[in-house]
Amino acid sequence: MYRCLFEGCKMKVKKDGTQKSLIVFNDTRFNAKRHYLSHDPNNSLGHKDKWRKAVDKLKESSDTHHITTRPSVQRLSSQTDLDNWVMNFLIVDVLPMHVVEKAGFKTLVSSLAPHLQLRGRTFFTNMLETKYEERKLQLKAALSRCTDAATTVDAWT
């Protein structure tokens, strides 16, 4: 859920009188686009072009890598593939590193890729730290090139 920061933007109000946040799902930016363009209905401020350029820049950017959350069919042909898929599994599901040392997970991996070795939690801890540093550098580089940015926080109170 987002709150628009445009000056003069009037938020919608729910039946109970509280403000209604703008909801944007991860797999589509349609609500955000519709709301953004509604601030410039005649395109006098050039919002349509700015939106198109921002989306094009996202598409052509070679340093943005997405974490895969949808199932896919792919052969695990190398040790690197297995390591990356296990790391992706841990990150997406926010799992503790010791999961890779549990009997059920070991059995699953050895059944799916008997020719590959499942590494231990220290390996994946080091891999996570390396990936974190890589992503941090990518984020800093992306933020240094952008003209506008929006952030959200999902935190417990």
MONOR-V719606 format. One record per residue. N is the residue number from 0. RES is the residue in three letters. PSI is psi in degrees with one decimal (* if undefined). Layout:
n: <N | N>
res: <RES | RES>
psi: <PSI | PSI>
//
This chain:
n: <0 | 1 | 2 | 3 | 4 | 5 | 6 | 7 | 8 | 9 | 10 | 11 | 12 | 13 | 14 | 15 | 16 | 17 | 18 | 19 | 20 | 21 | 22 | 23 | 24 | 25 | 26 | 27 | 28 | 29 | 30 | 31 | 32 | 33 | 34 | 35 | 36 | 37 | 38 | 39 | 40 | 41 | 42 | 43 | 44 | 45 | 46 | 47 | 48 | 49 | 50 | 51 | 52 | 53 | 54 | 55 | 56 | 57 | 58 | 59 | 60 | 61 | 62 | 63 | 64 | 65 | 66 | 67 | 68 | 69 | 70 | 71 | 72 | 73 | 74 | 75 | 76 | 77 | 78 | 79 | 80 | 81 | 82 | 83 | 84 | 85 | 86 | 87 | 88 | 89 | 90 | 91 | 92 | 93 | 94 | 95 | 96 | 97 | 98 | 99 | 100 | 101 | 102 | 103 | 104 | 105 | 106 | 107 | 108 | 109 | 110 | 111 | 112 | 113 | 114 | 115 | 116 | 117 | 118 | 119 | 120 | 121 | 122 | 123 | 124 | 125 | 126 | 127 | 128 | 129 | 130 | 131 | 132 | 133 | 134 | 135 | 136 | 137 | 138 | 139 | 140 | 141 | 142 | 143 | 144 | 145 | 146 | 147 | 148 | 149 | 150 | 151 | 152 | 153 | 154 | 155 | 156>
res: <MET | TYR | ARG | CYS | LEU | PHE | GLU | GLY | CYS | LYS | MET | LYS | VAL | LYS | LYS | ASP | GLY | THR | GLN | LYS | SER | LEU | ILE | VAL | PHE | ASN | ASP | THR | ARG | PHE | ASN | ALA | LYS | ARG | HIS | TYR | LEU | SER | HIS | ASP | PRO | ASN | ASN | SER | LEU | GLY | HIS | LYS | ASP | LYS | TRP | ARG | LYS | ALA | VAL | ASP | LYS | LEU | LYS | GLU | SER | SER | ASP | THR | HIS | HIS | ILE | THR | THR | ARG | PRO | SER | VAL | GLN | ARG | LEU | SER | SER | GLN | THR | ASP | LEU | ASP | ASN | TRP | VAL | MET | ASN | PHE | LEU | ILE | VAL | ASP | VAL | LEU | PRO | MET | HIS | VAL | VAL | GLU | LYS | ALA | GLY | PHE | LYS | THR | LEU | VAL | SER | SER | LEU | ALA | PRO | HIS | LEU | GLN | LEU | ARG | GLY | ARG | THR | PHE | PHE | THR | ASN | MET | LEU | GLU | THR | LYS | TYR | GLU | GLU | ARG | LYS | LEU | GLN | LEU | LYS | ALA | ALA | LEU | SER | ARG | CYS | THR | ASP | ALA | ALA | THR | THR | VAL | ASP | ALA | TRP | THR>
psi: <141.4 | 159.2 | 127.6 | 136.1 | 8.2 | 135.5 | 129.6 | 2.8 | 125.6 | 117.3 | 147.2 | 155.7 | 134.8 | 170.3 | -30.6 | 1.6 | -7.3 | 157.1 | 145.7 | 124.3 | 156.2 | 125.9 | 125.1 | 122.5 | 152.8 | -33.1 | 1.0 | 143.9 | 16.8 | -48.4 | -41.1 | -42.4 | -46.9 | -44.5 | -45.4 | -46.1 | -23.0 | -18.6 | -8.7 | 66.3 | -30.8 | 5.6 | 29.8 | -24.5 | -5.0 | 25.1 | -36.3 | -43.9 | -40.1 | -42.4 | -46.9 | -43.6 | -39.9 | -42.8 | -42.4 | -40.7 | -39.1 | -41.2 | -40.1 | -12.3 | 125.1 | -11.5 | 13.9 | 118.5 | 133.5 | 144.3 | 128.3 | 125.8 | -13.2 | 146.0 | 146.1 | 158.9 | 117.9 | 135.8 | 137.2 | 96.0 | -17.8 | 162.6 | -37.5 | -41.0 | -48.4 | -46.4 | -44.0 | -40.4 | -37.8 | -42.6 | -42.9 | -42.8 | -46.2 | -41.4 | -50.9 | -42.0 | 5.7 | 57.6 | 152.1 | 153.5 | -26.7 | -10.0 | -34.7 | -13.1 | 5.4 | 146.7 | -44.8 | -41.1 | -41.1 | -42.1 | -43.8 | -50.6 | -41.8 | -27.2 | -38.1 | -34.4 | 73.6 | -21.2 | -2.4 | 158.3 | 129.0 | 122.3 | 166.0 | 179.3 | -29.8 | -37.4 | -47.3 | -28.6 | -46.1 | -40.6 | -41.0 | -43.0 | -40.4 | -46.5 | -38.1 | -47.6 | -40.7 | -47.8 | -36.0 | -44.3 | -41.1 | -41.1 | -44.5 | -42.7 | -43.4 | -41.7 | -32.0 | -22.5 | -15.1 | 155.4 | -27.6 | 149.5 | 148.9 | 142.1 | 157.6 | 158.0 | 130.3 | 97.7 | 155.5 | 146.1 | *>
//
